[in-house]
Amino acid sequence: MRLKNVKLTYRFPNSFIDKTWMKSASMSLSAHNLWLIYSDDKLNGVDPEFFQSGGVSLPLTKTYTFTLNFNF
């Protein structure tokens, strides 16, 4: 089991937007590959989604994305 994707979004309220020249605005934060919650004992704690490259196992990288969205 894995915590794979999480996305939090905040939409600015109309009371704020009405004071600006924008039609809408939002911001969001996304995170991917955050946490391996459980791995089968047969795998000896190794992540089953490791990327095999030339005999070297590389774990999936954690990524974070922050997005601002403005509509005019």
Secondary structure, DSSP 8 states (H G I E B T S, - for coil): -EEEEEEEEEE--HHHHTTSS-SEEEEEEEEEEEEE----GGGTT--TT-EEETTEEE----EEEEEEEEE-
